[in-house]
């Protein structure tokens, strides 16, 4: 297979690549959310302990 | 084995053990995915009926399998939390819902993209597609329920009941292509006789399925660990973890960013 054939996908390029692109986006999104969530939780915990110590 | 599972049910051990697993899980996930994509997109020959459009199968089918698997996982974890009042099971159920919803959305969207060139339409209201859409609504209902209820224990209990009742839909989705006349093709892999698919096309599918499965567990553990820290904020080990300053390399890098 050549690169042109690979991109063209026998005329179905637009369908195949949009399906794969969408999948890549969703998988990436789901991998990034937990990282952001972790940062948020660590911030929230620090604030929570600070408030608790102030009491 | 039981001793190991028992250790895993303890929040502190769970947190530390899974922290060590996650990098390795990512390496294996990405390895399987890279090999699966290479074999599926480059090496496997075009289908004699569908040409190259059949390659959408390598994301569509694993996503659809995951949408079912995660739902069952969620219902079972919810049930365990409900019966034995196990905190880790609740967290697993709650954290798996958004991932399951994403895979269900992917199965529907890539199915529509595949349907357009093959069936001539993005969508039909047939049994398979409609029952999968209902699955998406079940996931969204579960997530909405979790957000609506303040107390995590009550939310987990209500969610578990919804998940268990909704699991009626799972066999309906699976057998829909046999029970009703549908545009969707029948199963090719999960048949009791030999699969109706050539090995050069089957291998990439299995690799992608393993990759998606590993991906699910990896992002699930990542989500669960954060949820766990927050819910366990009153316990000593979390307090010490936070006051110690150095949690682990991952978070230090995040703090610098």
Interface residues (C-beta under 8 A of the other chain):
Chain A: X1 X6 X9 X10 X11 X12 X15 X16 X18 X19 X20 X22 X23 X26 X27 X29 X30 X31 X33 X34 X35 X37 X38 X39 X40 X41 X42 X44 X45 X46 X48 X49
Chain B: X41 X42 X46 X51 X52 X53 X55 X56 X59 X60 X63 X98 X99 X102 X105 X106 X109 X110 X113 X114 X116 X117 X215 X218 X219 X222 X223 X225 X226 X227 X229 X230 X233 X238 X239 X242 X243 X247 X250 X251 X254 X255
